[in-house]
Amino acid sequence: MRNVAPTKTNLIRLKDELKFARMGHELLDQKRNILVLELLNLVDQAVEYDEKVDAALAKAYAGLEDSVLAMGKLKVGALAGSIDVTSSIALKQRRVMGVALPVVQTEFKAGGPYYSPLDTSASIDNAVAAFRDALAMLGRSAELRVSIVRLAREVRKTIRKVNALEKIAIPELDETLHYIQNRLEESERDMFVLMKMVKDRLSRPDSEVSQG
Amino acid sequence: MKYYVIGDEDTVLGFGMVGVDGRAVSDAAEAEAAFDAATADPEVGILVVTERAAELIRPRVDRYLFSDEFPLIVEIPDRRGRVPGRPTTREMVNKAIGIKLG
């Protein structure tokens, strides 16, 4: 319970405060629900997507291994330098209840044939294609993962706030309000009795007080 | 912005084929240096780290993952597959918010 003087002003002030806290609690509760929903949605997507990424990467590594076996690591390395694929990322933001979530878009620019088909293995073509697919998926994977981490953190913060209001702030205000109300009523009764006594005495004809 | 990859030699070579710069690392000091360089580069939008490389500098990677800064970090399995025993995304979320989601 808070230590406040039991006055009418404080009563009014605390009543307002309680109303405000209740409103905030309701809002935060809604926010929490929305965030959890969004988070669940994202987690489902991410789990599904992770499997896809893993498969794409496994394929890419297998392709790379094939080409290394066929042509040797040095040659693959040299060819890698001549491959003219560039990727660029466009980052945007999406906001969910005030949390900034990234949205990643990956674009590829591929120049013509990068190397002579003579003396190179076909497996390297597959490897390049597979890696490009995997890279495109990684963008989305990063987006999901970072979104999840940020949302989870926000959810945790919101839950803490909701609990603080629900379990501490609102009960405390309630208790203080009751205390003040009781005290006010008590003093009102005191006053009432006092007045009665004064009236009583005034109305007694032989009283000394009535003459003074 | 662009991708940047930190991992073992094969991973870096593979992503090198599709025009992604990267640095091959084999121990914690190298990984740390590469990580610092990559996170300091404003051009890097997404940092791809293999799980085994990330494991070498786990606290730093995690700290970055939970911050609001760029680059975004994504961990991928390397040629040998996922590191066993890493928490899944769902477990990570459950732990982070302390309640069980589905």
Interface residues (C-beta under 8 A of the other chain):
Chain A: V36 L39 L40 V43 A46 V47 D50 V53 D54 L57 A58 A60 Y61 L64 E65 V68 K73 V76 G77 L79 A80 G81 I83 D84 V85 T86 S87 S88 I89 A90 L91 A100 P102 V104 F108 I124 A127 V128 F131 R132 L135 L138 G139 S141 A142 E143 R145 V146 I148 V149 R150 A152 R153 V155 R156 I159
Chain B: M1 K2 Y3 D10 T11 L13 G14 F15 G16 M17 V18 G19 V20 G45 I46 V48 L65 F66 D68 F70 L72 I73 V74 E75 I76 P77 D78 R79 G81 R82 T88 T89 R90 M92 V93 A96 I97 G98 I99 L101 G102
